[in-house]
């Protein structure tokens, strides 16, 4: 059956197409937002990894310095005259 020369189904098809176009637009916006958030998270992860590497390096240097200090103290004790006062 036709209405004004057009099938009655045509308005429903047009509405469905508009709904699909709107849904595609919404999904495109959501995808862009998701990609932006993901990029931000990856950037933050890179920053955290860099900070962790810097912290690991600082710990290694501290351990090495403590080891060197212990060696220097042992060397000083070995060279010190036990009969002399410390101060």
DALIN-V651508 format. One record per residue. N is the residue number from 1. RES is the residue in one letter. PSI is psi in whole degrees, 0 to 359 (none if undefined). Layout:
# DALIN-V651508
N RES PSI
N RES PSI
This chain:
# DALIN-V651508
1 X 144
2 X 153
3 X 118
4 X 38
5 X 357
6 X 146
7 X 151
8 X 338
9 X 337
10 X 314
11 X 325
12 X 321
13 X 316
14 X 318
15 X 321
16 X 317
17 X 318
18 X 318
19 X 318
20 X 317
21 X 318
22 X 318
23 X 318
24 X 318
25 X 315
26 X 316
27 X 324
28 X 317
29 X 315
30 X 320
31 X 317
32 X 316
33 X 318
34 X 315
35 X 323
36 X 315
37 X 319
38 X 317
39 X 319
40 X 316
41 X 319
42 X 322
43 X 316
44 X 320
45 X 318
46 X 320
47 X 316
48 X 319
49 X 319
50 X 318
51 X 320
52 X 319
53 X 319
54 X 320
55 X 316
56 X 318
57 X 318
58 X 320
59 X 317
60 X 317
61 X 320
62 X 315
63 X 318
64 X 319
65 X 319
66 X 321
67 X 316
68 X 319
69 X 317
70 X 320
71 X 318
72 X 319
73 X 319
74 X 320
75 X 317
76 X 317
77 X 323
78 X 329
79 X 344
80 X 141
81 X 118
82 X 343
83 X 347
84 X 146
85 X 150
86 X 330
87 X none
